[in-house]
Amino acid sequence: MSGNSFGEVFRITTFGESHGTAVGVVIDGCPAGLELSEADVQRELDRRRPGQSRVTTERGEPDRVAILSGLFEGRTTGTPIAMVLYNEDKDSKVYEAIKDTPRPNHADYTYQMKYGLRDWRGGGRSSGRETAGRVAAGAVAKKLLRGSGIEILGHTVRIHKIEAGDVTLDEIRRNPEENPVRCADLAAAKRMEEAIMKAKAEGDSVGGVVEVIALGAPPGLGEPVFDKLDADIAKALMSIGAVKGVEIGAGFAVAGKRGSENNDEFALAEGRVVTKTNNSGGIQGGISNGMPIVVRAAVKPTSSIAREQGTVDLQKMEETRIKITGRHDPCIVPRVLPVCEAMTAIVLADHLLRNRAAKV
Ligand SMILES: Cc1cc2nc3c(=O)[nH]c(=O)nc-3n(C[C@H](O)[C@H](O)[C@H](O)COP(=O)(O)O)c2cc1C
């Protein structure tokens, strides 16, 4: 199985399966001299961890990270940084019962068809647990970016039919970690939580939309033509399980605008070139323009639901019905948000390092 690595200079490789020994990541290309501790990484992992609130799964994984290499006396050495999280709370029995009956809209059927066998325990490699390694790598990327004045913010802007109202940057910095859905609009957050609990009570699930904003990115990040910044961000976010759509700036709404409405006019602010609006989401021609980079990801409703569903028994080749009894989030949106932040940070760290080779 190839395709487990991402990035050119700041390059990550994730490994592990949900109910195997461990999951983790190796980062190659992180510059030497970056101050880093396990606590820096743990803080981010705790935001992705299961069992954080009543809207997430009850799987009790502590997600304790161990940094195995690449650190000396609290600073990176420029050698590969390997980070591992041992899987502790595994219950594979419920997966054994459905190993021949693929869950609708999960990866069971496609993995089986592609490889002829698969580690069905907990969804194996296709489990959301794979993203723990990405979040660990993202914590390192965020630290690297912070040193260059780049801040990554994230918030939930929609759950099912409920949309957040307009919020300030201050609210996006402060509010999301104060509620289980990670929404900066606190009134909407309450209604979102209720919608999730209602779906859960009905044996169902809901999806939503998250937004990631990168502040302080300099103009010039992104490599034309195939490694455009927006192209790399789209790939990074679409590679996360359950992400089904990505928008940059105004996104799909550009289709309904006139040029005069969509164009971001240039202006000067304190001697700096800025744009008056930001429909481009901070990226033009695949290169950052110095405005906030704004991206959104649509997350589908969790496919493993408690309701009975139709499927096919692949051994007997006959239609049947399954009831999924494992521990699944009725809404994974609040846990996908830190993964989207991490992947955005990894892309920006990679392009920041690549950009150093752009001109003399
Ligand atoms: C953090 C995270 C947690 C997830 N948790 C679950 C879960 O509890 N149950 C589930 O069915 N899918 C979960 N998923 C989604 C599956 O991994 C994903 O739907 C599956 O791999 C199929 O990929 P696709 O949805 O991109 O087609 C999770 C994804 C992420 C990123």
The ligand as a Gaussian input file, in Angstrom:
#p B3LYP/6-31G(d) Opt

LIG

0 1
 C      -11.296000      12.037000      13.570000
 C      -12.161000      11.087000      12.776000
 C      -13.021000      10.227000      13.447000
 C      -13.859000       9.367000      12.749000
 N      -14.699000       8.537000      13.434000
 C      -15.542000       7.715000      12.768000
 C      -16.461000       6.882000      13.471000
 O      -16.530000       6.866000      14.714000
 N      -17.279000       6.075000      12.725000
 C      -17.262000       6.064000      11.357000
 O      -18.033000       5.338000      10.729000
 N      -16.413000       6.871000      10.672000
 C      -15.556000       7.674000      11.334000
 N      -14.697000       8.483000      10.625000
 C      -14.801000       8.541000       9.165000
 C      -14.186000       7.360000       8.445000
 O      -12.821000       7.277000       8.739000
 C      -14.419000       7.521000       6.949000
 O      -15.752000       7.793000       6.690000
 C      -14.028000       6.255000       6.187000
 O      -12.632000       6.104000       6.213000
 C      -14.471000       6.276000       4.716000
 O      -13.854000       7.334000       4.028000
 P      -14.706000       8.457000       3.251000
 O      -15.774000       8.885000       4.210000
 O      -13.711000       9.565000       2.992000
 O      -15.248000       7.835000       2.019000
 C      -13.824000       9.341000      11.329000
 C      -12.950000      10.201000      10.647000
 C      -12.129000      11.078000      11.356000
 C      -11.220000      11.995000      10.599000

